[in-house]
């Protein structure tokens, strides 16, 4: 059996991974969710409080996006536009709703200390 190796992120590595771009990708919603997914995979490199702050900012931004989408859907429906032409907005609304639910659950887990926030990983 191979010997275990212990990896620990250094302060230099934390600074490199935790540059403002990572927080921005966590905080700012974008229709292209691939940056967010990548940022989530590196989020453990950030101090816990910084990750929580960025995720709370994302939740707040998504709530605003959802309010705008809801208003847009109402305006489109009131204009007599056929429902088939509103599916794109409905799809965006559904995706943002699911993302907001996931972010809120993640924040709840982080707030309760249910997720370890170690910087050492044994392989």
Secondary structure, DSSP 8 states (H G I E B T S, - for coil): -----EEE--HHHHHHHTSHHHHHHHHS--S-THHHHHHHHHGGGS-HHHHHHHHHHHHHHHHHHHHHHHHHHHHHHHTT--GGGGHHHHHHHHHHHHHHHHHHHHHHHHHTT-S---SEEE-
